[in-house]
Amino acid sequence: MKSRQMKTVCVAAFLGLLAVALGPAAWAQQAPDSGPVLGGAVSADDRVSTDANPQLTFEAYRLELQSDARPSDSARFHAEAWVRSAGLSPSSLASTAPLFSVGGIAPVSIDLREAWFEINGFILPAVDLKVGRQRVAWGTADKLNVTDNVNPLDLSDPWDFGRHLGSDGAQLNVYAWGLQVNAVAVAQLTPAVLPSGLWSTALMGTGLQVPPGLTLGPVSTTVTLPGLSVANSVTAGARIKGTVLGVDLSASYLYSRQGLPVIDRVVITPATLPVVNVALDMVYPREHIFGADLAASVLGIGLWAEAAVFLPVEVTLTTDASGVGGGVVQSTALASTPYVKYVIGADYTFPANIYLNTQFVRGLFSEYGAGNLNDYLSVGLEWRVLDERLVIAPLNVVVGVHDWSDIPGSYAILASPTLTLHPVDNAELAMGFHWIQAAGSTVFGALSGQSEVFAHARYSF
């Protein structure tokens, strides 16, 4: 009881400090025309399955707090924190103890998304230094980026494509001859946040197979992180950006680790035969990433493209079935063969405020290895009416194909038609439908038919 009360006190104290210390105090130091320094949003998301017995499938209620301070012309501070509900409640409790405190029945979590300071004119006038937890966004594509790999993905809401965590580190920006050079270093690996349920199976499917005559039983997993030595943990890279004939161009290099883990060891042991236990060990392999991107506007059409060459370190998979009369077999879990992911996209606003966005993607964030990349076409169509108070989006769809010679056996379709209303300034109310249909052999096969309706509300301040 005391520990839960202490957590509640800590949450309240944190919010108070953020609102008071970063709000009015920072405001007093800013120039009169610098705008507000404290803002944020409140949002609510609920989703319900569409089967015969509807179930609540997702719930997220969130308070976002942001603060900016510019105490001088050469210094800036920014922080963003999320206070979130714990999501879906468990179907049962092990005891009555949680029922005696608010923290037990309605827990919340605090997520520090960003907290950094920036010094403009660091040592030299054309050099800026930014230190702290920060979002380093590379690339020009719309959410489905292939060069945006500095920060880990936040997949806790798999329908919120393109969301990343902040990373603890530093970046240096140098401006010279019309170019911007961005160098970044992150001290240690932060793994991507994985989704729960069937989404985890889809993105992290192991494809486990046991020897003939045996049945797969409980599966346990151990994840080996790279540790704290600089050689193993650091992520570092650089990006150079400029404009040529109205085209924004950039090239980048990143020495990093894969965002999702790879299985490098499987141990099969007997339970009650023919059922066997399986223990997995997973690692985050090193990789070199060379990237390039461009963005331009031609006749009112926005155009962009990204490409990234991945050079992974080879991962050997060791399968130990000696405990059930087999042997020890080694194979390649991830080859060192280079592979390329790319995105090509365009958008345009037609008369009557009809907006079209389309992208072709080779290789999603969860796909690694030369032979494991799929092709995807994303199409978004919006009609903005009533002075953009109402947004009708009948077409928000991603279509994937693994083998063009066998489309019926290797396709996936993810659709999310949405109706959004802005009743007053800064308010957003949306409702829609999530629909997935996919062949069983694809990564989204486990999600096929898992449709749901959703409601979303958000107010920014």
N, C-alpha and C positions, 0 to 999 in steps of 0.2 A: 504493500500500500504506500509506504513512504517513498519508495523508488518511483512509483508512478506519479505521486504528487510532485516529486522533485522534477520529473520530466516536464510536467505541466508548467511549473514555475519557470523552468529554463526556456520553454517555448515562448511564454509571455514576456520574459526578460529580453529574449532575442528580438521579438517584434518591436518591443518598446525602444530598444537601443537603435534598431534600424530606422524607425520612424522619427525618433527624436535626434539622435546623433547625426544621422545622414540627411535629415530633412531640414528643419529650421536652421541648424548650425551651418550646414553647407550653404543654404540659401543666403545667409548673411554675408558669406564671403564672395558670392558671385556678383558679376556685373549685372546692372539692372535689366539689361536686355537679354540675359542668358536663358530665360524661360524657367519653367518649374523644374525642381530638382527631385521631387518625390512623386512617383506615379506607380501604375501597375494595372492589374485587372483581376476580376473574379470570374471564374468559369466553372461550368458544370456540364458533365457528359454522362449520359445514360444510354445503354444499348440493351435490347431485348431480342432474343431469338424468335424466329418466325415459325418454329415447328409446332406440332399439335399441342405440346405442353410448354408454352413460352417460359423461358428462363432469363433472368438478368445475367448478361454475359460480360458487361463492362460497366464500371462506374468510376468517375474521377471528378472530384471537386477540388478546386485549386485557388489559392490566393497568391498572386504574383506581386512582388514589391520590387521597385526599381528606384535607384537613386543616383543622381549625377551631381558632381561638384567640380567647379573650375575656380579654385582659389586664386589663380593667377593666369596670365596669358600663356604660360609655358607648362602648366600642370593641369591634369584632369583626373578625376576619380569616378569609377562606375561600379555599381554593385547590383546584383539581381538575385533574389531568393524566392523560392517557391515553398509555400506551406500547403501540403497535400493530405487529403484523406487517405486512408490505407487501402481503399478500393473495396472489392467485394468482401463481405463478411464470411467467416468460415461456416460450414454447415453444422458444425457441432463444437462444443468446448470440452476440454479435458476435465474442467472443474468449474465451480461457481465463482472462483476467485476473481476473474475479470469483471464480473457483474457488479462489483463493489466500487468501481472507479470509472470516471469518464474515459480515462486513458485506456482502460481495458476493453470497453465496448465501442469506443469511437476514437481509435488512435490516429495520430497525425504524424507526418514526417516533415522535416525541414531539409530542403535541398538548396545548397548554395550554388547557383548556376554560374555566376560570374562575380569576381571581386578583383579589380585591377586598378593600378594607377599608371598614368602615362606622362612622360616628361618630353615636351616638345623642345627641339633644339638641344638635345643631349650631347654635350661636348662640342658638336658642330651645329650650325643653324639648320642644316638639311638632314639631321638625324633625329629620329624619335625613338624612345625606348618605352615599352609597355611591359609591366611585370605583374604577375598574379594569375588568378584563374580566369581564363579568357577563351572566347570562341574565335578560332582562326579559320575563316571561311575562304577556301580557294575554289575556283571554277566559275563557270558562267551558266550552267544548265539550271533548269527549274527543279530543284529538290533531288532529282535522280542523278546526282553528280558522280563522276568517276575519279576526279582529281582531289576531291574534298576529303582528305584522309588524315588530317592532323588530329582532329578531335574524335573521340569514340562516339559511336552511335547510341542514341537513346531510343530503344525499340520497345519501351514499356507500353506504348500505344502503337501497335503496328500499322494502324491506318493513318498515323501522323508521319508521313514519309519525310525524310530529310532532317529530322530532329537530332541534334547532337548535344553531348555534354560539353562543359568547359574543361580545359586542361590546365594544370598548374605548370607555369613556365614563363618564358620571356620571349619577346619578339622585338626585332630591331628593324626599323624602316628607314631606308636611305633614299633621298630624292636627288637625282642628278641627270642632266641632259634630257629631261622629259621622261625619264624612266623612274620606276619605283622598285627598289629591291627590298624584299621582305625576307628576313632570316628568322627562324623560329627554333626554339629548343624546349622540349618538355622533359622533365626530370625522370618520370617513371610511368610505366604503363597503367592506364585505367581501362579495364575491360569494358566492352559494350554492355549496356543494360539489355537483357534478353526479354522477350515477351513470355507470357505464361500460356499454359494449356496447349492446344493444338497448333498455335502459331509457333511455339518453340519446337514442336516436332517437325513442322514444315521447314523452318529455317535451319534447324540443327539436326535434321534426321540422320541417324547413324547408319541405317541400312544394315543392322546387325544380322548376321547369319551364324547359326550354330551347326555343328556337324550333323549329318543325317541320323535320324532316330532319336535326337534329343529335342527338348522343348525349352524355349527361352523363358527363364524365370526372372527374379529380381535383378535389376541393373543398378549398380552403384558407380558414381563418377568422382574422379579426383582431377582437379585442374591445377596444373603446375604453372605458376607465374614466374616471370624471369628473374625475380629477386631485385636487390637494390644496388648491385654493382653498376657503375655508369655504363660500362660496355654492354651490359645486357638490357638495361632498362630505358636508356635514353631514346627519345625520338627527336630527330633534327632534320631540318631541310631549309630550302630557300626557294623563292619565287621572284622572277623578274617580270615586270609588267610595263607596257607602253602602248602607244597609239600610232598606227601607220595608216595614212590616207583614210582616217575616220573609222578604222577597225581597231578595236581593243584586242591586244594580243598579250599572252603571257606564257612562260615556260617555267616548270618547277621540277624540283627533285626532293624526295623525302625518303629518309632512312627510318623505317618504322617496323611495326608488327601488325599482323592481320588483326582485324577487329573482332573476328569470331574464332573460337578455338578449333583445333583439328585433333582428332584421335590419333595418338601415336602408340598406344599399347592396349591390348585386350587380353584379359585373363579369364578363362572359363574354368569354373570349379563345380563339383557335383553338389547338389542340394539333396533332393529326394528323386533319384533317377526315375524317369528320363528327364526331369526338370533340372536345369543347371543355372547357377549364378554367374553373372558376368560383371567384371570390374573393368572400368574404362579409365584411362589416363589421357588427359587432353592438354595440349600446349598451344601457345600463340607463336607461330613461326615468324622469323625475321623476313623482311622483304625490302627491296629497293623499288621505288616508284618514280618513273620519269613521266611528267605530264605536260600537256599543252592545251590551251583553250583560246577561243576567240569569241567576240561578240560584235555585232554591227546592226545597222538599220538601213534597209534599202526600200525606198518607195513606201515607207510606213510599216514595213514588215520587219519585225525583230528577228534576228538570226543569231544562233549560237552553236558552238560545237566544242566538245572536249574529247581528249584521248589520253589514256594512261597506259604505259607499258609497265607491267609488274614482273619483277625478277625475284621469285620466292626462293628461300632456302629449302632444300629438299627435306621432307619429313618421311621417315621410315616407320611403317606400321608393323609392330611385333604382335602376333597372335599366339598366345600360349594356351594350348588345349591339352597339355600333358596331364592335367588333373583328371581328365575324362578319357584317357587312353589315346589321345592324339599326340601331336608334336608341337614344336615351336616353328612357326612360319613367319617369314618376313616378306613384306611387300611395300609398295610405294603408296603412301597416303597422300602426299603432295609432291609432284615432280618439280624439279628446278627449271623446267622449260619456261621461257618467257611467254607471256600472253598479254593480249591487248583488250581493254574495255574502252568503249567510246559512246558518245551521245551526240546526236544531231537534232536541233530543234528550231522551231519558229513559232511566232505568235502574231496575231493581227486583230485589230478591232474594226469590224465592218460597220456600215451605217446601221442606225437603230440600236447602237450600243451592244452589238453582238460580238463577243470576244472568243477567239479560237486559239488554243495552244496545243501544239503537237510535238512529240519527241520520239525519236527512234533510239533505243538503248541496246547496246551489246554488253551484257553482263551486269547483273544486279550486285548490290553490296554483299549479299550472302553467297556469291558464287566465286569459287577460287579454282584455278587450274585451267590449262588450255582446253581440255576436253569437257569442261563443266559449265561453259557459258551458254546462256540462252539469249534469244532475241526478243525484245519487247517494244511494243508501240503503245504510247500513251496519248490519249486525246481528251482534251477538256474544252467544253463548249458552255459559255455563259451568256445569258441575256439579261441585261441590267435595265430595269424599267422603273417608273415612278421616281425619277430623279435618283436612280440607283438605290432607292430604299428597298427594292425587291430584286433579288438575284435568282434567276431560274437556271439551274445547271443540270439539264437532262442527260448530259454526256460527260461523265468523269470515269474513264475506263482505261485499264491497262490490259493489253492482250499479249501473251507470251507464247513463243513457240521454240521448242528445243530441236526438233528434227523436221525440216520442211518437207521431207519426203514422206512423213507420217504425221500430218497435222492432227488427225483425230486421236492419235495415241500420245501426243506430246504437246498439247495446248493447255493454256490457263487463261482465264478471264476474271479480272477483278473489277467490279463496277461500283460506283457510289453516286448515284443521282441525288441531288441535294436542292432544297429550297431554302433560301436565306432571306430573312427580313431584318431590316434596320429600322425599328420603330422610332427611335430617337438617336441623336448623335451619340456615338461611342458604344451603342448597344447592338448586340447581334443575337438573333434567334434563328436556329437552323434545325431542320429535320430532313431525314433522308433514309436511304436504304443501302446496306452493304451486301453485295451479292458476289459469290465466288463459284465458279464452275471450272473444273480442271480434270485432266486425265489422271488416272491413278499413279502413273509412272513419274509425274512431275513433282517438284518440290511442294506445290500447292495442292497436290492430290488429297492430302489428309484433311484439307479445309473445304473440299468441294461440297457444296450444298449447305455449308454453315452460314446461312443468311441471317441478317439481323436488321432491325430498324433502330435508328438512333435519334436522339434529341440533344442539341447543343445550345448552351446559352453563355454569353460572355458580355461583360461590361468593363470598359477600360476607363481609367481615371487619371 
